[in-house]
């Protein structure tokens, strides 16, 4: 099973999706090593059509040329799996094709993300679950859910696609980065750790990666990881990321009261603001105060609309304002609430 990263119908040249040339090479290598049946699989992001992504990203043609199967996980038969050591999830449903596979090769794209500093190998496995669970993960605690999922679906091989990566408004609307590298390992945590350092991001700042290392899914300590080929410093490039700065939005009457918020809520809110700015819609949420973080306090002279952002802010000003649940909230839920 070759697990792609096709969140939407976008060319790999955008930095949003897996490069089909890499997958073609992986198919050839797999056959050389004796693979009798090869499946390319993916389930696009919520609201997107996987079949259309297969067509527009070149994988329909590739599957025909290479005579391999193409599976849309959204149409799969799902098999319930127990997670005995799960912290949040005790059971999850995964595609039967994945369960039946002897080897899972995970091919994520190296990208920044609207919830995390980066989305890499561990995060890419979220594409296998039913669509309704993708949004539920945000309610249940996204980082730990990703880790729990990998406890039953950890790939045997991860090949991080850094041929054309993405920075800024990732994972879909950012700027392509022509990096021209691949990072592969039989340890997904190690691959993600090295990739984050290449991006100029502290692995400890990526919560799901830190938790995965702490809970024994792989090695997240760079001093204990053997890097072969080019070294990190030879290819390192600091990726630009979304930064939440309230001063930029004061002119629109947008106030941000934040204290003790995690990177998940901060990144999600940053992504929403950036989308509204790029779509010339930021004025639509003027005169709004966003409160986030478990230690946030509302100003005494508060006026206008109040939005309580994320699970930590639920109990602030009981009975007042709109509450957007989630840890962190799903970006689509935020857009629906504020517009």
C-alpha positions in Angstrom: 0.0 0.0 0.0 1.4 3.4 -1.1 -0.4 6.1 1.0 -0.4 9.4 -0.9 -0.9 13.0 0.3 -3.7 14.3 -1.8 -5.8 16.6 0.3 -7.4 18.2 -2.7 -7.2 18.3 -6.6 -4.0 20.3 -6.8 -0.9 19.7 -8.9 2.3 18.5 -7.1 3.9 21.6 -8.5 1.9 23.7 -6.0 3.6 21.9 -3.1 0.3 20.6 -1.9 0.3 17.0 -3.1 2.5 14.0 -3.6 4.8 14.1 -6.6 3.6 11.2 -8.9 7.2 10.7 -10.2 8.2 9.6 -6.7 5.3 7.1 -6.6 6.2 5.7 -10.0 9.8 5.0 -8.7 8.4 3.4 -5.5 6.2 1.1 -7.6 9.2 0.0 -9.6 11.3 -0.6 -6.5 8.5 -2.5 -4.8 8.2 -4.8 -7.8 12.0 -5.4 -7.8 11.7 -6.4 -4.2 9.0 -9.0 -5.0 5.7 -7.1 -4.4 2.9 -9.0 -6.2 0.0 -6.6 -5.6 0.4 -2.8 -5.3 -2.3 -0.4 -4.2 -2.2 3.4 -4.3 -4.6 4.8 -1.7 -5.8 8.1 -0.3 -8.8 9.8 1.2 -8.9 13.5 0.4 -9.6 16.2 3.0 -13.1 16.9 4.2 -15.2 18.5 1.4 -12.9 17.3 -1.4 -13.3 14.6 -4.0 -10.6 11.9 -3.9 -11.4 10.6 -7.4 -11.1 14.1 -8.8 -7.7 14.5 -7.0 -6.6 11.2 -8.6 -7.5 12.6 -12.0 -6.0 16.0 -11.7 -2.9 15.0 -9.8 -1.9 12.4 -12.5 -2.5 9.2 -10.4 -5.3 7.8 -12.6 -2.9 7.7 -15.6 -0.1 6.5 -13.4 -2.1 3.6 -12.0 -3.1 2.5 -15.6 0.4 2.8 -16.9 1.9 0.9 -14.0 -1.0 -1.6 -13.7 -1.6 -1.0 -10.0 -4.8 -0.5 -8.1 -6.2 2.9 -7.1 -8.3 3.1 -3.9 -10.4 6.0 -2.6 -10.5 5.3 1.2 -13.7 7.3 1.5 -15.4 4.4 -0.4 -13.6 1.6 1.5 -15.0 -1.0 3.8 -13.8 0.0 7.2 -12.5 -2.5 9.8 -12.8 -1.7 13.5 -9.4 -1.8 15.3 -8.8 -1.7 19.0 -6.0 0.5 20.4 -5.1 -1.0 23.8 -2.6 1.7 24.6 -4.6 4.6 23.2 -4.7 7.7 25.3 -7.8 9.2 23.7 -8.9 6.6 21.1 -9.6 3.1 22.3 -10.9 2.0 18.9 -10.8 3.3 15.3 -12.1 2.2 11.9 -9.5 1.9 9.1 -9.8 0.7 5.5 -9.7 -3.0 4.9 -7.2 -2.6 2.1 -4.8 -1.1 4.7 -5.3 -3.9 7.2 -4.7 -6.5 4.5 -1.5 -4.9 3.3 1.9 -6.4 4.3 3.7 -3.2 3.8 2.5 0.5 4.1 4.7 3.1 2.3 3.7 6.6 3.5 4.5 9.4 1.1 3.6 12.8 2.7 4.6 16.2 1.4 6.8 18.5 3.5 4.5 21.4 4.4 3.6 23.9 7.0 0.1 23.5 8.4 -2.8 25.7 9.6 -2.9 23.8 13.0 0.7 22.6 13.5 4.0 24.1 12.6 4.4 21.3 10.1 2.5 18.3 8.6 4.7 15.3 7.9 4.5 11.5 8.0 2.6 10.9 11.2 0.0 13.5 10.4 -0.4 12.1 6.8 -2.0 8.9 8.1 -5.1 10.9 9.2 -6.1 10.5 5.5 -7.1 6.9 6.0 -9.9 7.4 8.5 -13.6 8.0 7.7 -14.4 11.6 6.8 -16.6 12.2 9.9 -13.8 11.1 12.2 -11.4 13.7 10.6 -13.4 16.5 12.1 -14.0 14.6 15.4 -10.3 14.4 15.9 -10.3 18.1 16.5 -13.0 17.7 19.2 -11.2 14.8 20.9 -7.7 16.4 20.9 -6.0 16.4 17.5 -2.4 15.7 18.5 -3.1 12.7 20.7 -5.6 11.3 18.2 -2.9 11.4 15.5 -0.5 9.5 17.8 -3.2 6.9 18.8 -4.1 6.3 15.1 -0.4 5.6 14.3 -0.3 3.0 17.1 -2.4 0.8 14.8 -1.5 2.2 11.4 2.2 3.1 11.7 3.8 2.8 8.2 6.7 0.4 7.6 8.4 3.0 5.4 8.0 6.8 5.2 9.2 8.8 2.3 8.8 12.5 2.9 8.4 14.3 -0.4 10.5 17.5 -0.3 10.9 17.8 -4.1 8.4 20.7 -4.1 7.4 21.5 -0.5 5.1 24.2 0.9 5.5 27.1 3.3 3.2 29.8 4.6 -0.5 29.0 4.3 -0.1 25.2 4.2 -1.3 22.6 3.8 -3.2 23.7 0.7 -2.8 27.4 0.0 0.8 28.2 0.7 3.8 29.0 -1.4 5.7 26.2 -3.2 9.3 25.6 -2.2 11.6 24.0 -4.8 13.7 22.1 -2.2 14.5 19.0 -4.3 15.1 16.4 -1.5 13.6 13.2 -0.2 13.8 12.0 3.4 13.1 8.3 4.0 13.2 6.0 7.0 11.6 2.9 8.5 11.1 5.1 11.6 8.4 7.7 10.8 9.1 9.7 14.0 12.8 9.9 13.0 11.9 11.0 9.5 9.6 13.7 10.8 12.2 14.9 13.2 14.8 15.3 10.5 12.3 16.9 8.1 11.2 19.5 10.8 14.9 20.5 11.3 15.3 20.9 7.6 12.4 23.3 7.6 14.0 25.3 10.5 11.3 24.1 12.9 12.0 22.8 16.4 10.6 19.2 16.5 9.5 19.8 20.1 7.1 22.5 18.9 5.1 19.9 16.8 2.9 18.5 19.5 2.0 15.2 17.8 5.7 14.5 17.0 6.7 15.2 20.6 4.0 12.9 21.9 4.8 10.1 19.4 8.4 10.2 20.6 7.5 10.2 24.2 5.0 7.3 23.7 7.5 5.0 22.0 6.4 5.2 18.3 10.0 6.1 17.2 13.1 8.1 17.9 12.6 11.9 18.1 16.1 12.7 19.5 18.2 14.0 16.7 21.5 13.0 18.4 20.3 9.4 18.3 19.3 9.4 14.6 21.8 8.4 12.0 21.4 10.7 9.0 22.9 9.2 5.8 23.5 11.1 2.5 23.3 14.9 2.7 23.3 16.3 6.2 20.6 18.6 7.6 22.7 21.7 7.5 23.5 21.1 3.8 19.8 21.3 2.8 18.2 23.4 5.7 15.9 26.2 4.7 13.8 28.1 7.1 10.2 27.8 6.1 8.0 30.9 6.6 5.0 30.2 8.9 1.8 31.9 9.9 2.3 34.1 12.9 -0.6 35.5 15.0 0.1 39.2 15.7 -3.0 41.1 17.0 -1.5 44.5 16.0 -2.1 43.7 12.3 -5.8 43.4 12.8 -6.6 46.2 15.2 -7.3 48.5 12.3 -10.3 46.3 11.5 -11.5 46.3 15.1 -10.3 42.7 15.7 -9.0 42.1 19.2 -7.2 39.0 20.4 -7.1 38.1 24.1 -4.7 35.2 24.4 -3.0 33.7 27.4 -1.8 30.1 27.7 -3.0 29.1 24.2 -1.2 26.2 22.5 0.2 26.4 19.0 -2.8 24.5 17.6 -5.3 27.3 18.4 -2.8 30.0 17.5 -2.0 28.5 14.1 -5.6 27.8 13.3 -6.7 31.3 14.1 -3.7 32.7 12.1 -4.7 30.5 9.1 -8.3 31.8 9.2 -7.2 35.4 9.4 -4.8 34.9 6.5 -7.6 33.3 4.4 -9.9 36.2 5.1 -7.2 38.7 4.2 -6.4 37.0 1.0 -10.1 36.8 0.1 -10.6 40.5 1.0 -13.1 39.4 3.7 -11.3 40.4 6.8 -13.6 43.4 7.2 -16.5 41.0 7.7 -15.3 40.1 11.1 -14.6 43.6 12.4 -15.5 44.6 15.9 -14.9 41.1 17.1 -12.9 39.9 20.2 -11.4 36.5 20.0 -10.5 34.9 23.4 -8.2 31.8 23.4 -6.1 30.0 26.0 -7.0 28.6 29.4 -5.6 31.7 31.2 -7.1 34.4 29.0 -9.2 37.1 30.6 -11.7 39.4 28.9 -11.1 43.2 29.2 -13.6 45.1 31.4 -14.3 47.5 28.6 -15.2 44.7 26.2 -17.6 45.7 23.3 -18.8 44.1 20.2 -19.0 40.5 19.2 -17.2 37.8 21.4 -15.8 34.5 20.0 -14.5 32.0 22.5 -12.0 30.0 20.6 -11.2 26.4 21.5 -12.0 24.1 24.4 -9.8 26.0 26.9 -11.9 29.2 26.4 -15.3 27.5 26.9 -15.8 28.7 30.5 -14.8 32.3 29.9 -17.8 34.7 30.3 -20.5 32.0 30.6 -23.6 32.7 28.6 -21.9 35.3 26.4 -20.6 35.2 22.9 -20.1 32.3 20.4 -18.1 29.3 21.4 -16.2 27.3 18.8 -15.3 23.9 20.3 -12.3 21.8 19.5 -8.7 21.1 20.5 -8.0 23.0 18.2 -11.2 23.9 16.4 -11.5 22.8 12.8 -10.7 25.7 10.4 -14.0 25.1 8.5 -16.0 25.3 11.7 -14.3 28.6 12.5 -15.1 30.1 9.1 -18.7 29.0 9.4 -18.9 30.7 12.9 -17.3 34.0 12.1 -18.8 34.8 8.7 
